[in-house]
Amino acid sequence: FSVFVALIILTTITVAASVMYPGKIGIAVAMVVTPVKATLILMYFMHLKFERPVFVIMFLVAVAILALVMGLTIVDYQYR
């Protein structure tokens, strides 16, 4: 229940920041709050917190590869 409440509060913060401060500040708040929300979802709702460390490492490697591919795509797009 506490994770659900935390997610509601973080969503409220994100929406309030985007309404009150549209633009760079709202985006910055969203960029900080969103990974926190994703971590809560991964740890509790996907039960990653209760898994063996090897599964956590496999997941983090997959996320790192995804981030690398997305980063390289962004760099390629900027220099075209």
C-alpha positions in Angstrom: 0.0 0.0 0.0 2.8 2.4 0.8 4.3 1.9 -2.7 1.0 2.8 -4.2 0.7 5.9 -2.2 4.3 6.9 -3.1 3.5 6.4 -6.8 0.4 8.6 -6.4 2.4 11.3 -4.7 5.2 11.2 -7.3 2.7 11.4 -10.1 1.0 14.4 -8.4 4.4 16.1 -8.2 5.2 15.5 -11.8 1.8 16.8 -13.0 1.9 19.8 -10.7 5.4 20.7 -12.0 4.4 20.4 -15.6 1.3 22.6 -15.0 2.9 25.2 -12.8 6.3 25.3 -14.6 5.9 24.4 -18.2 9.1 24.2 -20.0 12.6 23.3 -18.7 11.8 23.2 -15.0 8.8 20.9 -15.5 10.8 18.6 -17.8 13.7 18.6 -15.2 11.3 17.5 -12.5 9.8 14.8 -14.7 13.3 13.6 -15.5 14.1 13.2 -11.8 10.8 11.8 -10.6 10.3 9.3 -13.5 13.3 7.0 -12.7 12.2 6.9 -9.0 8.8 5.8 -10.0 10.2 3.2 -12.4 12.5 1.9 -9.7 9.5 1.5 -7.3 7.5 -0.3 -10.0 10.4 -2.6 -10.9 11.3 -3.5 -7.3 7.9 -4.1 -5.9 5.4 -4.8 -8.7 7.8 -6.8 -10.8 9.2 -8.4 -7.7 12.8 -7.6 -8.7 13.6 -6.8 -5.1 13.0 -10.4 -4.0 14.9 -12.1 -6.9 18.4 -13.5 -6.8 21.2 -11.0 -7.7 21.9 -12.7 -11.0 18.4 -11.7 -12.3 19.0 -8.1 -11.2 22.4 -8.1 -13.0 20.8 -9.5 -16.2 18.1 -6.8 -16.1 20.6 -4.0 -15.5 22.7 -5.3 -18.4 19.7 -5.2 -20.7 18.8 -1.6 -19.6 22.5 -0.6 -20.1 22.4 -2.0 -23.7 19.1 -0.2 -24.4 20.5 3.1 -23.1 23.7 2.6 -25.2 21.6 2.0 -28.4 19.3 4.9 -27.7 22.3 7.2 -26.9 24.1 6.2 -30.1 20.9 6.8 -32.1 20.5 10.3 -30.5 24.1 11.1 -31.4 23.7 9.9 -34.9 20.5 11.9 -35.3 22.1 15.1 -34.1 25.0 14.9 -36.6 22.9 14.4 -39.7 
